[in-house]
Amino acid sequence: MSALDASARRRTTSTRIAGVDLARAAAIAGMMAVHVLPPGAAGAAGTLYEVAHGRASGLFAVLAGLSLGLTTRSAGGSARARAGARLEVVVRGALVAVLGLALVSAGSRIAVILPYYGLAFVAVLPFLWWPARRLAVVAVGWLLLAPVASYALRAVHALPARTEQPVLTDLPRPGELLQTLLLTGYYPVLGWTGYLLLGLAVSRLDLRAPRQAVQVAGAGALLAGAAWIASGLLLGPAGGGARLRALAGPSALQLQEFYGTVPTTSRWWLAVVAPHSGTPPDLLHTAGTALLVIGLLCLLPPLLTRFLQPLSAFGGMPLSVYTAHVLALAAYPGDTATLLALHVLVGIVLATAWRAAAGRGPLETLVGTAAGGAGALIAPRRPARG
């Protein structure tokens, strides 16, 4: 190992925001819990599943927008630099989406987020350099109104939810694939773009400053609570719950899986807050919990974050860790707390060792190099890290 390599690794580590990496670790561990633990499990496993279900993937998506904001802000104000940065985002999104399709094709039984995640990168291209306040307003409006637009489109065109995951063999049918990714799949990009916009807004803040981290956490708590209360009022005193029970039976509000979209049989479905229902209360509540987690973890003192460096390494290479988890679960399926602990612990150990030896995660390096090379064809630049 050369002194130059060691110096580069130290710069990479020092320029990262520890709280953001810890939030990524929380998102990945939470998604692992939902993938591995059975719904309705007893005790602590069941509580972990319920807390993580829907919220972990929402946090993952908000952090995607935050990362995009951090990696593109160094593009500056020139049109050429911004064009190069946009091309880099497109290439990054395409590679991530194809990787996601390949993971499903490899036999994964879980709902892989990466194809949707990659397309959402492209969806936020027009907003990459908007100021924080405007982004925040647009993001909240998007999370509120996009589900209504999705409901209307699916109702008019009679588009059912697609429960099977998109795979590589869907590529020759781009129309059907885009319909799944945008409207009818498990993480429909039409609604989920709002998460990335919110992450872009957060990326404009100095998360190392306690005051701004407190503001992020406070805004998240208010947003999450308001969405939950609004759903309760609509389904309770406003009569929505009674309408849905009359339509779909006494257990209508106990449905656990909507596969990203609610039925189009009644507008009252838009008031539920169930995980992955894709409704305004669901998206706003999970966006709020994401902000709360990010803000709180960015408030941790440096002494504690240094102690938590293995978790930071785990969260610092989300694409590599997520991919390894999906492949491992496809090869060795199971639904026990022991298996979950194994996935998390092995991921932490391997990520820590990789960061010590090589710095950036392997897939992060591969995708970043390809995307950066494409962007450099238009405008060479030095990317920011966070």
Buried (B, 14 or more C-beta within 10 A) or exposed (E): EEEEEEEEBEEBBEEBBBBBBBBBBBBBBBBBBBBBBEEEBEEEBBEBBBBBBBBBBBBBBBBBBBBBBBBBBEBEEEEEBBBBBBBBBBBBBBBBBBBBBBBBBBEBEBBBBBBBBBBBBBBBBEBBBBEBEEBBEBBBEBBBEBBBEBBEBBEEEEBEBBEEBBBBEBEEEEEEBBBBBBBBBBBBBBBBBBBBBBBBBBBBBEBEEEEBBBBBBEBBBEBBBBBBEBBBEBBEEBEBBEBBBEEBEEEBBEBEBBBBBBBBEBBBBBBBBBBBBBBBBBBBBBBBBBBBBBBBBBBBEEEEBEEBBBBBBBBBBBBBBBBBBBBBBBEEBEBEBEBBEBBBEBBBEBBBEBBEEEBBBBBBBBBBEBBBEBBEEBBEBEBBBB
